[in-house]
Amino acid sequence: MRLYLAGMLTERQLFLNLVAQTSTAPMMLEPERAEGIYVYDKNGNRYLDLIAGISVGNLGHRHPRVVDAIKKQADKYLHLMVYGEYVQSPQVQLAQLLTHHLPPHLDTVYFTNSGAEATEGAMKLAKRYTGKFEIVCFNKSYHGSTQGALSLMGDEYFRNSFRPLLPGITHVDYNDIHSLNVITDKTACVILEPVQAESGVIVPDISFLKHLQKKCEQHKALLIFDEAQTGMGRTGELFAFQKFGVTPDILLTAKALGGGLPLGAFISSNEIMSSLTHEPVLGHLTTFGGNPLSCAAGLAALQALLEEGWMKQVEEKEKLFHKLLQHPRVKMIRSCGLLMAIEFESDAFNKRVIEECWKYELITDWFLFAPNCLRIAPPLIITEEEIEAACRIILQAVEIAASEIKSL
């Protein structure tokens, strides 16, 4: 009966019936293919992708070097053994290139499948190394949706339905130096996004970060930076912390790391990371973390990012967005490189702007903790002409939303 019904339904209907949904209003775009900064649907419509799969496609869709690396690795081997047992060349080469461009103490990489898994691994690592369990994190922060990562999430709306959560978690206000007094000798770690993404791109005060680092050193707590969204060139540096002069003890990365394939990592010193090897042995395990296909794609993506000069263009492209998106209805533009939040008067107004953008084949979205802000996080390869085209559509959408309000 199910097979018979499946034959009677469209793929859209099957998607709604058979694929678990996370909201009551999915976007329902039916992609046929993607190339560069564009996504093409089954009807041949071309959408300008202004969010890059939520900061995943930093080099655009199907970068030729990434696709070539995937094909070559697929001809060699795929999964062979659980993490950390075999010497797999894609893992070794990617770890070597990553750590070469990081501070000396960030010299050991643990590959995961995702950013949430990187968060979970980092939490365990901090507890194991320090022998403590209390964690400090920040309101309006996002670190993933698994149970441990959810415990860190800085928004009660998303946490409340899944209690009880992990004990020993304290949430404080971002950029508030006085709130850091909660850090004590019982604190295992402090975890934060060096640029808060889902709160609408909140950039840190340098004094706040430096005071935070000092407090962590004073109380022997590990400082963890979550750069799932801000890593891999999005801010104009390989990682955002490199703009601020404050270095973490553990660095998290994901999203763009895999060049379009699932890949995350937590990175620390060999001394800290080695605490996972004993008491107990196999202190952290993953079957598919560091999958050779994902690591091959990630290596090619990182090589392209470093060699093709895209990070050098980020600041000028950021400035162009600021210049072109001036409108009385735009309350504020917050940005760090090509991670940008366009703030409007209300959630409802932003929703109408986003809807109109989609009608004109521009893909954009909102932020979890700032639903009145429109998300801009395009592939770094976006050209000036494409930025101009995107901004024209956004401003047109703003005008339509504004005219509707006037007519009410």
KOLNU-95606 format. One record per atom (N, C-alpha, C, CB): x, y, z; residue in one letter. Coordinates in pm, whole numbers, plus 50000, padded with zeros to 5 digits. Atoms other than C-alpha are relative to their C-alpha. Glycine has a CB too. Example, Ala and Ser with C-alpha at 12.3 -4.5 7.8 and 13.67 -1.06 7.14 Angstrom:
# KOLNU-95606
500894988150000A/512304955050780A/500905012050000A/499015000350125A/499184988149994S/513674989450714S/499235010950073S/500415004649858S/
//
This chain:
# KOLNU-95606
500834987950000M/500005000050000M/500875012550000M/499065000150122M/499124988449995R/502815024150088R/500675002249865R/501054998250109R/499354998750130L/504585016549758L/499015005449897L/500584986549955L/501024995450094Y/501355021949568Y/499765015050018Y/498684992250019Y/500244985849973L/500735055349739L/501205008349958L/499715002250147L/498814992650039A/504335065549678A/499995003049851A/501264992450038A/500074998150144G/503765060849307G/498985010449960G/499694987249934G/501064990250030M/500755084049325M/500375014250042M/498724995950069M/499674987149943L/502515112649505L/501175006549926L/500334998550147L/498874992850056T/504835139649376T/501174999350097T/499635014749970T/498835000149913E/508345142449511E/499865010250113E/501275003049919E/500254990149895R/507295173749702R/499134994050111R/499325012549942R/500885006349901Q/504505154049872Q/500744989250077Q/498764994149931Q/499205010249933L/506865125249947L/500975006250099L/500764991549898L/499104992849910F/509315149950098F/499295003650130F/500545012749932F/500754996049880L/506645162850336L/499554988050081L/498805008449960L/500515011749930N/505405127950420N/501104991250060N/499174991749906N/499015010149964L/508635108250449L/501295005650060L/500344992149880L/498784994049947V/511455132350535V/499645008550122V/500735008849891V/500354993149875A/511355144550896A/500145015149983A/500894995050116A/500044985450015Q/510455181450911Q/500475006850128Q/498585004649963Q/499544992349884T/512005207451139T/499205012950018T/501475003349986T/500904988649984S/509415234651081S/498724997249923S/500675013349950S/501285001650071T/505875238650953T/500015007149866T/498855005250086T/499934992450125A/507065260050662A/501364998649935A/499685014850025A/498735001550069P/510055245250478P/500045008249872P/500274985249968P/499854991350117M/511435265250186M/499464993849871M/501455003749982M/500585007750111M/510445238049934M/500645002949865M/498535002949991M/499274998950126L/513005247449670L/500404985949955L/501265009150016L/499665013050055E/513565217349442E/501215001549908E/498804993849922E/498804997650082P/517165220249324P/500264988749901P/501215001750090P/499575009450103E/518275203349005E/501524999149996E/499465004149862E/498544999549996R/521905214549020R/500425013450062R/500614998349858R/499464987749945A/524145241449169A/501405002149944A/500014999750156A/498714996750059E/527175259249031E/500385014150045E/499964999049845E/499564986849958G/529195288249172G/499115005750108G/500035009449881G/500894994049900I/526835311749356I/498534997649967I/500285014950012I/501385001850045Y/523695298749182Y/499494985950028Y/499895003049851Y/500725012649987V/521165271349252V/498915000049893V/499404998150145V/500975001150109Y/519005259348961Y/498934989950040Y/500684995849867Y/501065009249961D/515585243949025D/499544991649881D/498815007750060D/500455009550103K/513695217448829K/499315006949884K/499074989850061K/500674992650107N/511925244148625N/500975009049924N/498875008450057N/499004992150071G/515175259848510G/500215013850057G/499625001149859G/499804986949939N/514955290148740N/501365000550070N/498875003150102N/498674998349941R/518305303648860R/499925009150122R/500995005849896R/500054992549875Y/518535314949224Y/501415004350041Y/499344991550112Y/498744995049946L/521355336849351L/500044996550148L/500155015549977L/499935005249863D/522435320149675D/500805009650087D/500634985850003D/499354989849918L/523185347449928L/500324995050141L/499105012350008L/499695005249867I/523605324350228I/500904987649997I/498724996850074I/498995010650017A/525805296350089A/499744987950089A/501385005550029A/500315011649917G/523965268350267G/500295002350147G/500784988149953G/499654995349865I/524405287750596I/501514998750022I/499224992050110I/498544998549986S/528095296150555S/500784987149974S/500325005150139S/499295012350037V/529045262350408V/500765001949869V/499024988349987V/499404998950132G/529735270750043G/500855012549986G/498934999949894G/499174988050006N/532465296650101N/500665001849864N/501074999550107N/499434999350135L/533925288049760L/498944997849894L/501114989749985L/501095002450094G/530525284549599G/499674985249989G/500355005649864G/500435013850020H/528815252949486H/500884993149895H/498524999549958H/499255008650092R/530895225549325R/501255006849945R/499104995749885R/498734994350046H/534225243449312H/500774989049926H/500835005750121H/499365010550083P/536175225049037P/501094992250073P/500595006249877P/498935007049930R/539125216849262R/499454990450104R/500955010050066R/500625008749901V/536845202449527V/499384987849932V/498935007750081V/500635011050073V/534865181549277V/501054990149950V/499175005449881V/498935008650050D/538095168349125D/500604991750112D/501095008449932D/499435007349887A/539455158849468A/499064988950047A/500295009650116A/500985010249960I/536225140349554I/500064988249905I/498585006050002I/499965010850099K/536385120449229K/501254991450016K/499945005849857K/498755007549986K/540025111049280K/500004991550126K/501195009650002K/500045007749876Q/539485100249642Q/499024988549990Q/499655008950118Q/501005010750016A/536375080249548A/500574988149925A/498775005349927A/499355010950073D/538585059749317D/501034992650084D/500655005349874D/499005006349914K/540945051349606K/499354992050112K/500945010650058K/500705006849891Y/538965043249920Y/499055009750067Y/500994994250102Y/500944992249920L/536025055150128L/500224996150146L/498514997749955L/499815003449859H/535395044650488H/500744986850014H/498644999350073H/499215012149977L/537895019250617L/499934995150144L/501435002649964L/499895003849859M/537975019950998M/499585011850085M/501444995450035M/500384989149910V/536775039951295V/501165009750017V/499554994550137V/499054988949994Y/538565072551366Y/501264996650080Y/499335012050061Y/498765000249922G/542205073451473G/500774987049998G/499695003250137G/499305012850003E/543345038251381E/500904998549878E/498994988750002E/499215001150122Y/544545039551020Y/500625013549964Y/499144994849884Y/499344987950048V/546975064850874V/499395003249862V/501584998349992V/500714996750124Q/544655080150614Q/500535013449948Q/498455000650024Q/499324988450057S/546405104950386S/499145012749997S/500454996849861S/500794987550001P/543465129550343P/499905006650136P/498614997249948P/500054994449865Q/543195133750721Q/501335006650035Q/499664989150103Q/498684995049962V/546925138450769V/500335012949925V/501074989449971V/499674988250081Q/547315163250483Q/499165012150040Q/499804997049852Q/500864989049960L/544325184150590L/500415005350137L/498534995750002L/499554995849867A/545465184750954A/501305007949990A/500174987950093A/498724993250016Q/548955195050842Q/499825014149945Q/500914992049909Q/500214986950059L/547705223750626L/499265009350096L/499234998849869L/500744992049903L/545235235750889L/500925005450109L/498884991850064L/499184995949887T/547715236351174T/501155009149957T/500544987850072T/498954991250051H/550345253050956H/499565014650001H/500384995949858H/500544986350005H/548075283650942H/499355004150132H/499005001249886H/500524996949868L/547235283851313L/501165002750096L/499124988550053L/498954998049901P/549185294651624P/500634986750040P/499435007150124P/499265012549975P/551825268951732P/499334990450096P/501345003350053P/500575009249902H/549845255452027H/498734993149949H/499685007550129H/501145006950060L/546875246351806L/500544990649893L/498965010249938L/499215008650089D/548755217251657D/499444985949984D/501404999050050D/500565013650006T/546465186851694T/498525000849969T/500254992450132T/501374999050053V/543175181151509V/499254987050026V/500025003149848V/500915011349990Y/540305158151596Y/498845002849905Y/499484997750150Y/501034997950100F/537995155051295F/498674993750043F/500444994349866F/501355004749969T/534235151151343T/499145000949874T/499375008350116T/500934999150113N/531175149651119N/499355013749987N/498934989650014N/500784987650001S/529745183551214S/500495009350109S/498504996950020S/499674990449897G/530005214751426G/499484996050137G/499465013449963G/500565004449872A/527715200751694A/500884989250063A/498574994749981A/499125010549947E/529965170251728E/501345005850045E/500234989249894E/498794993349955A/532985193151751A/499795006250137A/500445010749898A/500344994449869T/531245210952038T/500004989350108T/498625006849995T/500075010949901E/530535178152214E/501414995050035E/499144988349944E/498645004749975G/534145166752174G/500805009850083G/500704997349870G/499284989749925A/535495199852302A/499565000550145A/499815013549934A/500495000149863M/533265198552609M/500634988550078M/498464998950002M/499405011649934K/534515163652692K/501505002350024K/499794987349916K/498574997649988L/538105173952629L/500315009550114L/500565005549869L/499784990349893A/537865203952861A/499784993750137A/499085012149983A/500265006649872K/536335183053139K/501114990150035K/498654992849996K/498975010349975R/538885155253098R/501335006450037R/500174991149876R/498684994049977Y/541915178253088Y/500075007650132Y/500365009449885Y/499984991749879T/540935201453373T/499544992550124T/499145012149981T/500575007049885G/539175176153594G/498825007350061G/501054997950105G/501134992149951K/536335201353633K/498834998449904K/500395014950014K/501145002250089F/532815201653491F/499155012549974F/499134989350057F/500834988250021E/531365236653517E/500425007449872E/500095009550122E/499764993550128I/531025255253186I/499275013449996I/499554991049881I/500604986850019V/530375291953114V/499805002349850V/500895011350062V/500294996950140C/528705301852786C/499135012649998C/499284988049929C/500564986650014F/526725331252653F/498584999849945F/500885008349911F/501354998350051N/523175342452593N/500055003249851N/499255011150077N/500114998250145K/522105342652227K/501184993849925K/499895014949965K/498935007450067S/524815317852137S/499434987349939S/501154996750099S/500435012650063Y/524485287551910Y/501224991249978Y/499275002749864Y/498875009350012H/526755257051925H/499574986349948H/500694998550133H/500515012750049G/524585229451774G/498754995850076G/501074989350012G/501295004049944S/521445210151862S/500024986250067S/498984999949892S/499935012349922T/522685177652018T/499845003550148T/501354992549975T/500404997349862Q/521905173952387Q/501035008450076Q/499794987050073Q/498984992049932G/525235187152516G/500105014049942G/501344993249991G/499924986950064A/525455215252261A/498765008350030A/500164998549848A/501244993049967L/521825223952330L/500065006050140L/498804990549988L/499854994849864S/522715228452696S/500755013350001S/500734989950088S/499234987650011L/525065256152586L/499215010949928L/501304997449926L/500704990250082M/522555272952355M/499435011450084M/498874993149922M/500364988449920G/521845308052472G/498615005349975G/500955010749978G/501384995750021D/518085308952424D/499064989750061D/499705002049849D/500865009349927E/515495293452656E/498894994449913E/499405006950120E/501065004950089Y/512875290452380Y/500404986749936Y/499695010449892Y/499535012150067F/514995264052205F/500414989150099F/501165003349910F/499545009849901R/516215247152526R/498874993550077R/500945006550097R/500955003649895N/513085244552736N/499324986549979N/498955010650010N/500765012350026S/511295215552566S/500824987350016S/499435000549862S/499145011949996F/514285192452604F/500704998250134F/501035000849891F/499445001849867R/515045195552973R/499634986350056R/499525011250093R/498834993949937P/516675182453184P/501224999649907P/500334992850131P/498784998850078L/519915193753021L/501214997550089L/500095013949932L/498805002449922L/523515191053136L/500075009550120L/501265001549912L/499814991149883P/524215204553487P/501295007949986P/500014991850131P/498754992649992G/526895230053565G/500225010149889G/501134990650001G/499904990350111I/526135253453272I/499505013650048I/499184995149876I/500404986349965T/526025291053334T/500035008749875T/500945005950110T/500104990850113H/524835315853070H/500145014450049H/498654998149925H/499824985849965V/526005352053085V/499895008349873V/501385002350071V/500174991050113D/525745382552861D/501325002149925D/499455013450046D/498864997750089Y/528115386252567Y/500425014750005Y/499664995949855Y/499434986450000N/530395416852563N/499855007450133N/499365008149891N/500154994049866D/529705422952936D/501164995150087D/498614996250064D/498825003849923I/533025422753121I/499634995850142I/501005011550005I/500375003149861H/531325422453464H/499414985950013H/499005010350051H/500605013349992S/529485390153379S/501054989150010S/499124997549878S/498945010149999L/532845372253355L/500464996550141L/501185005049920L/499675003449861N/533095372153734N/499464986450040N/499475010650093N/500515013549969V/531165339253723V/501074989449976V/498754996949915V/498905009550024I/534405322653604I/500774998350131I/500945004949885I/499325002949873T/535985305653906T/500964988449980T/498974996850112T/499095011550004D/538475278353991D/499264987049969D/500744998850132D/500785012050033K/535615253653932K/499634999449852K/498734999750083K/500384999350140T/535205263953569T/500954991849914T/499985014549952T/499195008150091A/536405238153318A/500335007749873A/499274986949964A/499784992950125C/535965260153013C/498965011049983C/499964990449881C/500934989850046V/534345290652863V/499914998549848V/500465014650042V/500175001950144I/532885286052515I/499185011549942I/499324986549971I/500734989150065L/531795313852282L/500355000549852L/500335013450067L/499714996450138E/531545324551921E/500765013250004E/498685001049914E/499314987249999P/534185351451867P/499225011049928P/501364998549936P/501044991150053V/531515367451648V/498694992450012V/500295004249849V/501275007149980Q/527995358151758Q/499185000849871Q/499215006150119Q/500665000350131A/526315347251436A/498485000750012A/500394987449926A/501465001150000E/522745337051518E/499295010850081E/499614986750054E/500614988649932S/522185367551738S/499985012349910S/500755003150130S/500034989050095G/522545388851426G/501345006849981G/499005010150043G/498634995550025V/526325392251384V/500425010750101V/500135005549856V/499534991249893I/527475407151714I/501524998450011I/499294996750137I/498545000149999V/531155416251699V/500495003050142V/500585010349898V/499574998049860P/533095414452028P/500805012850020P/500844988250045P/499074989649959D/534735443052209D/501354993450029D/499475007950124D/498675005949978I/538485436252209I/500314999250149I/501085008249926I/499744999949856S/538655445852577S/499294988450069S/499575013350063S/500765011349945F/535975419752652F/500754986949977F/498604999449937F/499295012450030L/537915392052476L/501294998850079L/500294999249851L/498735000549928K/541195401352639K/499784997550149K/500785013149980K/500325002549859H/539605402552985H/499574985550019H/498895009750049H/500435013949994L/537985368852915L/501214990750000L/499064996749883L/498815008450005Q/541325353552821Q/500785000650132Q/500905004349884Q/499294998449873K/542915367653136K/499314992350113K/500105014850037K/500765007249896K/540125353453357K/500194984949985K/498495003549992K/499825014450022C/540495319153196C/501394995750046C/499804996549852C/498645003349957E/544255319453253E/500105000250152E/501015009849940E/499944998549855Q/543765330953613Q/499414987950071Q/499275012750044Q/500715011049933H/541365302453694H/500264986449934H/498515002850000H/499645012550066K/542965275853471K/498784993449932K/500634990250101K/501135004750081A/539845273053257A/500405001149853A/498705008350030A/499674999850143L/540145264852887L/499065009549926L/499924985849939L/500774990850084L/538995291052637L/499734993349866L/500755013749981L/500425006850123I/537005276152347I/499315009949908I/499074988050030I/500654991750102F/536145295352030F/499294990949900F/501035009149929F/500805007150099D/533355281651813D/499975008249872D/498554997250053D/499934992950128E/534095292251455E/499384991849888E/501445003449966E/500695007750103A/531695269351271A/499555009049885A/498804992650060A/500484990850104Q/530215299251086Q/501065009849955Q/498805007550049Q/499074989250034T/533075324251097T/501324995049945T/500255008450121T/498745005350047G/535885300950995G/500094998949849G/500234986750060G/499715002750141M/537435293350657M/499795012249912M/499134988749951M/499934988150082G/537775328950537G/498835009450000G/500234996249867G/501224992050010R/534315342850595R/500195014350049R/498894993550079R/499814986449945T/535555372850795T/501165007449934T/500244999250149T/498844993950063G/538545380050570G/501304994450053G/499985014750019G/498885007749947E/540895359650788E/499584985449998E/500405004650146E/500375014250001L/541085321850795L/499034997150113L/501264991050012L/500915000949886F/539485323751141F/499845013950060F/500514989950107F/500314986749949A/537835353651305A/500915004150115A/498565000750045A/499184996349884F/539965351851621F/501315006649958F/500304987650087F/498764994350049Q/542945361551407Q/499895015049975Q/500424993149872Q/500214985650014K/541385396151370K/500115007250134K/498645002749939K/500194993749870F/541165402051745F/501184998750095F/498804994350064F/498835000949915G/544515391951891G/499814991850126G/500455013550037G/500245008949886V/543065366452134V/499894985849945V/498695004050080V/499915013650053T/543815329552084T/499374990050096T/501474996249974T/500645009849911P/541725300552219P/500934988350034P/498724994749935P/499335012749968D/542915268752386D/499464988749913D/499824996550148D/500645009750089I/540465248952172I/499235007849894I/499054990150079I/500684993550112L/539195259551830L/499054990049934L/501025005549898L/500985008350070L/536025245651671L/499785005449860L/498654999550077L/500314996050137T/535415246051298T/499124989249937T/501295002349917T/500905009250071A/532885230051063A/499515007249874A/498784995550092A/500664993650113K/530485240950785K/500885000749876K/499575013950038K/499214998750122A/532865254050513A/501244991350000A/500395014449981A/498795008049992L/535685231450635L/500004988749897L/500154994250141L/500075011650089G/534475202350418G/499795003249854G/498934991150045G/500174996450140G/534085221850095G/498664996049942G/501094993949920G/501325004350045G/530455210950078G/499644986050049G/499945000449850G/500275013149940L/530785176750244L/500025001350152L/501044989649952L/500084999049854P/530095169650614P/501374998350066P/499034989450055P/498715000549932L/533165177650822L/500075010850107L/501155001549900L/499744990549893G/533975194451152G/501304996150068G/498835000450101G/498795003349926A/536915195351391A/500085008150127A/501245002449914A/499534991949888F/538095205851733F/501514998550005F/499334995750135F/498564999050016I/541715216651745I/500595005650129I/500385009049878I/499374995449876S/543985220652047S/501474996349998S/499294994050125S/498595004049990S/547505214152169S/500094985050016S/500705007150119S/499795014349984N/548955179352165N/499894995950146N/501354995949944N/500065002949856E/549265181052544E/498564998450046E/500695011050080E/501405000649958I/545575188352595I/499294988349932I/499285013249968I/500735010350074M/544335164952322M/500394985950044M/500265001549851M/499555013449961S/546405135552449S/499274994950123S/501485000150026S/500735004749882S/544245134552763S/498844990849962S/499465012150080S/501095009050044L/541625116152553L/500514985949971L/499345005749875L/499455013150037T/543985086652501T/500054990250117T/501395001849945T/499845008749883H/543945072952857H/499025004150110H/501465000450052H/500894997649884E/541755069853167E/498735007649964E/500765007650109E/499895013150065P/539795059252973P/500715000649866P/498624994049981P/499555001050137V/541445047352659V/498805002249908V/500674986149973V/501104996950094L/539385057952354L/499035009950064L/499254987049958L/500824990349928G/538165088352545G/498975007249915G/500885010150063G/501024994550090H/536315101152241H/500034992049870H/500245015449972H/500085008950116L/535115079851950L/499045005349895L/499574986050043L/500914997250111T/533545085251611T/500284990049890T/500155014749949T/499815009250111T/532965061251324T/500385007549873T/498734991849977T/499824993450130F/532735085351032F/500745013350008F/498665002349938F/499254987549990G/534565115951170G/501314999049922G/500275003450146G/498795000450082G/537395124950934G/499884990749882G/501174995950083G/500225008550117N/535825105150650N/500955004249888N/498525000949952N/498984996450099P/538455103550374P/499465008249884P/500634987549946P/500564992050108L/536115117450109L/499805014450044L/498664994049952L/500204986649947S/535195147250328S/501345007150020S/499234999550132S/498694993949977C/538845153350420C/500685003649868C/500904990750081C/499444996850131A/539915151950056A/499355012649944A/499824988349902A/500714988050044A/537235177549973A/500445012150080A/498484998150012A/499584989149913G/538235198750271G/501405004849969G/499934995850144G/498634996350036L/541905197950173L/500025008349872L/500874987449983L/500064992650126A/541115209349819A/499385013850020A/499194992149895A/500664987149973A/538805236749950A/500945009550071A/498724997950083A/499074991549926L/541415249750194L/501155004649909L/500564992550123L/498954996250094Q/544115249249927Q/499525011149906Q/500474987849919Q/500564989950091A/541865268749690A/499815013350073A/498654995149942A/500234987849922L/540945293649963L/501315007550022L/499354996650134L/498714993849971L/544605300150045L/500715004949874L/500894990250074L/499234997150121E/545855301249687E/499305009449902E/500314987349930E/500734992550102E/543095319049494E/499675014450040E/498744992849967E/500094986049961G/543025351349695G/498635005050040G/500485008149891G/501374995549969W/539335351949795W/499935007650131W/499064988050007W/500074993149870M/540005362750154M/500425014649988M/500894992850103M/499524986250018K/541825393950032K/498905009349947K/501195000249905K/501074992050059Q/538625405349858Q/498825002350095Q/499514993349875Q/501174999849912V/536285401050154V/499675014150049V/500244990950120V/500264986849942E/536685435750305E/499375009549899E/501315006050053E/500564991150102E/535985454149978E/498574995949965E/500874999949874E/501355004750030K/532935432549909K/499055003450116K/500004984849974K/500784996049883E/531705438950263E/499635014749991E/500794997350130E/500254985650013K/532045476450206K/498965002949891K/501305007449969K/500954997850110L/530105473949878L/498584996950045L/500374991449878L/501335002949945F/527165457150052F/499525011650086F/500014986950082F/500384988749913H/527165484950311H/499605012249917H/501165003750095H/500274988350083K/527255511650042K/498674998749928K/501125001949899K/501185001750086L/524445496849833L/498714997850078L/500234988449908L/501215003449925L/522025486450110L/499565011250093L/500244987350080L/500494988649923Q/521195521350234Q/498535002449967Q/500855012849970Q/501444998150018H/517455525950288H/499415004450133H/499304986849948H/500614995649873P/515255543550545P/499474988750086P/498885009549971P/500545011449923R/513805509750644R/501094991250060R/499104991649910R/498885007549944V/517235495350717V/500485007250126V/501174998549897V/499634993649873K/517855502851085K/501504999450025K/499264993550115K/498575001749974M/521385489351098M/500524988649915M/500264997250151M/499325011150064I/523865467650910I/501184996350089I/500475003749855I/498885005049920R/526155446651130R/500734989549917R/499514994050136R/499265009550082S/528935426950971S/501374997350057S/500125005149856S/498595003449980C/532245409551010C/500404992449874C/500254991450133C/499735006050130G/533525403150661G/498704997649925G/500774986950016G/501215003350076L/530895385750450L/499034991650082L/500374992749873L/501085004649913L/528775375750747L/499295012750045L/500534991350123L/500674987249982M/526155403150762M/498564998250046M/500045008049870M/501384999749954A/522865411150934A/499405013549966A/499914997250153A/500714987850036I/520455436650788I/498795001250091I/499585000049849I/501044999049898E/518235448251073E/498845008749952E/500585005750129E/501224992850033F/514635458651007F/499185002650127F/499154992249897F/500794995649886E/511895472151231E/499324988750076E/498975009649954E/500745010849934S/510235438751306S/500264986849930S/498495003050001S/499925013350059D/510205401451246D/499114999149877D/499604989350103D/500985000950110A/507125405051025A/500515007249875A/498655005950044A/499484992650115F/508765431350804F/501124992149933F/500515014050044F/498905007950056N/511875410050761N/499474987849925N/500964995550111N/500585011650066K/509755379850673K/499475003649862K/498884994050087K/500534995850130R/508015399250396R/501145002949902R/499115012450016R/498864997250088V/511375411050259V/500584986949948V/501085008150075V/499445012950040I/512675375350256I/499104993149898I/500204990950123I/500945006050095E/509525362950082E/500125006349862E/498565001550051E/499884993150128E/509875389149810E/501344996849933E/499855015150018E/498705003850056C/513565381149767C/499914986449930C/501084999750110C/500165013350060W/512645344949702W/499225000949868W/499294990550098W/500784998550123K/510065355749443K/500885004949884K/498845009850022K/499094994850101Y/512855373949260Y/501284991749991Y/500355014650029Y/498955010150014E/515085343149285E/501305003950069E/500264997449854E/498864997149913L/517375354849562L/499794992350130L/500155015450027L/500125008249879I/517985330349848I/500635007350117I/500684986149979I/499494994349875T/518305346250190T/499184994350115T/499925015749998T/500635006349883D/517095338850542D/500125009650118D/500664986250033D/499964992149878W/516845351550901W/500964993450098W/498585001450062W/499125005349896F/518775345051225F/499154994550115F/500985010950051F/500775006749894L/517625322151507L/499625009550113L/500804988550056L/500264991549885F/517945348351780F/499825014649960F/501144998950099F/500244986550050A/517435378951559A/499114999049876A/501355007449966A/500885002250116P/514415371551338P/499615012749925P/498754993150045P/500244987450071N/514125408451246N/501185003849911N/499725011350100N/498804997250080C/517485406151066C/500104990449883C/501274999150088C/499815007850121L/518085394150712L/501454995449991L/499615008149874L/498665006050003R/521075370850668R/500645001949862R/499924984950035R/499194999750121I/523765377750410I/501314993050033I/500245014749950I/498755007549983A/526585352250392A/500294992849869A/499924989950121A/499875006050133P/527305346450023P/501324992449985P/499915010749894P/498685005350032P/530065325449872P/501005011449984P/499944991449872P/498984989650007L/533295345149894L/500345003649855L/501254995750074L/499694998050141I/533605342049515I/499015009549932I/500014986849927I/500984991050059I/530645365449459I/500705012249940I/498955004550106I/499384988650068T/531525393249213T/499315013050037T/499984998049848T/500624987049975E/530825430549239E/498675001149927E/500935011449957E/501234999550079E/528215427248964E/498904991850066E/500254995049856E/500995008549932E/526485399249153E/499555006350131E/500574986050026E/500384992749879I/526555419549474I/499015011149964I/501245006150070I/500904989450044E/524935448449289E/498624994449964E/500595007649880E/501285006250036A/522255425349148A/499244995650125A/500234987849906A/500645004549876A/521565410449491A/499425011750078A/501004992550087A/500464988449924C/521275444649654C/498805006749934C/501135010150014C/501184994650070R/518855456849386R/498754992150036R/500214999949847R/501155008449964I/516585427349463I/499585002550144I/500334985149979I/500334997649858I/516795433049839I/499285013350016I/501284999850087I/500634986849988L/515965470049805L/498625000149937L/500875010749936L/501325001150062Q/513095461849571Q/499044992950095Q/500094992449864Q/500835007249903A/511795437049828A/499655008850119A/500734987450048A/500254990749889V/512135463350102V/498915010049960V/501295007550040V/501014990450048E/510105488049892E/498614993749998E/500375005049861E/501295006950005I/507335462449839I/499444998150141I/500144986249930I/500445001949861A/507185454050212A/499585013250062A/501134993650084A/500324986949945A/507175491050301A/498695005449944A/501115009849972A/501234995250062S/504375499050054S/498794992850056S/500064998349849S/501115007649941E/502205471650203E/499635005750136E/500374985150012E/500274994349868I/502565486950548I/499285013549986I/501325001850080I/500634986950020K/501625521550416K/498544998649959K/500765007949895K/501365001550051S/498505507850251S/499034994550103S/500004991049881S/500875005749896L/497165491850571L/499265010950076L/500824991650098L/
//
